[in-house]
Amino acid sequence: MHSRSYLAALRGRDYISWVGLADERNPGLASELALQLGLAHVASAAGLLERVDAVIITSANVEHLPMAL
């Protein structure tokens, strides 16, 4: 899962005040990963979007468009 490297890199930036993780397909894995990395877990993409200025989609490339819309 390459999202781990993205999340770790974001967490280490001093100009980023909050990093959260949402995965509606596998919320258990998202919750576990967030706990391991010391990040917030948000139950839904909609809930995440309420709190952020930017998003990185780390799904398979063919899934990016539907998630971005």
Steps between C-alpha positions, in 0.01 A plus 500: 500500500680811380271724701725432801790686338277794403355524849837480669641770271205733560514455873861618503433836331490798736264696272231230517286534810281189469516166317203267492416171337172369361429171323134415454581160347718383785439716807662249734830517313481880485434522872790265576739689272396836646564366849843363402605832344341726762252652254130574510260246353187640339207268422422635154648695212229762551606539863861533395419764239335716767836534677764535229630731228662224293463125442732228372320201351711186543272244340581318179530746210187370327297593812618862527243667276184375675648587840606845387157586367 
